[in-house]
């Protein structure tokens, strides 16, 4: 079930190539690296949700919790 939810969030986040969010958590699982992101609406600063994004080890090590990360 967790894999289905994770896949949903990965698809949800990767739909918009200019999607950015604040990193609220970082974790490693089974040799893969992930950020937990929250997204905001630029028009009115209300929260729009978020999700997980799988990243490379290099990206994982170069960002800290609290920083903004944009999917490429």
N, C-alpha and C positions, 0 to 999 in steps of 0.2 A: 504494500500500500504506500509506503514511504517513497518508493521509486516512482510510482505513478504521480504522486503529488510533486515530487522534485522535477519530473519531466514536464508537468504542467507549468510550473513556474519558469523553467528554462525556456519553454516555448513562448510563454507570456512575455517574458522580458526581452527575448531576442526578436520580437516582431518589429520593433522600431530601431533602426540602425543608429539613431541619434539619442537613444534612451540613456538617461543618466540617473544616478541615485546616490544617496549617502550610504557609506558602508557602516552598518551597525554591528556586524559580527564577521569574523573570518574563521574558517575551520578547514581541516584536512580530513578526508575520509577515503580509505582504500587507495592511497597514493594520488588522489585528485584533490584539487584546491578550489574552495568556494568562498564567495562573498555573499552575505545576506544584505540586501539593499532595501532602502525605503525610498520611494519616489515622491516628489512634490509637484504640484501643478504650478507652473510658472505664472499663470494668470492671476491666481488668488492665494497662492501659498498653502492650499489645503492638501492634506495627504491624499495620495492616489493609490496607496498600496505599495507593493514591492515584491520581492521574491529573492531567489538564489540565482547566482551566476557562477558557472564554472570558469575558472581562469587558469592560466599557466602558473607554474611555480615562480617564475620571474615576476609576473604581475602581482602575485600574492605577496611576495616579499617586498615589492616596491610601494605598496599602499598600506595605510594604517586605518584603523577604525576611526570614523569621523570624516574621512576624506570623501570627496565626490569621485565616483567612477562612472565612466561612460562606456557602454558597449560599443564595439566597433562594427 
